Amino acid sequence: MSDDLSLAQSHAFQLSRDLMVPVTVFEVDGECGVLPSDEIDADVDLSVIHEFHPWAAH
């Protein structure tokens, strides 16, 4: 977890391209995190900031 959103987004974009899976940038308690989208637990109270798709043009 990090409080630097631009760093989290940069890592998420690269992770999405490396793994070739959708990756979500989220925020919990003022900190940002990055996980493959299918690993996000729907029961956890978090704010989705952005989802990166490896096939979309950025």
SULUR-V421666 format. One record per backbone hydrogen bond with DSSP energy under -1.0 kcal/mol. CO is the residue of the C=O (numbers start at 0). NH is the residue of the N-H. Records with the same first field share a line. If there is no record, write none. Layout:
# SULUR-V421666
CO->NH / NH
This chain:
# SULUR-V421666
1->31
3->7
4->8
5->9
6->10
7->11
8->12
9->13
10->14
11->15
12->16
13->17
14->18
15->19
21->36
22->51
23->34
24->48 / 49
25->32
26->46
27->30
30->27
31->1
32->25
34->23
35->38
36->39
40->43
43->45
46->26
49->24
51->22
52->55
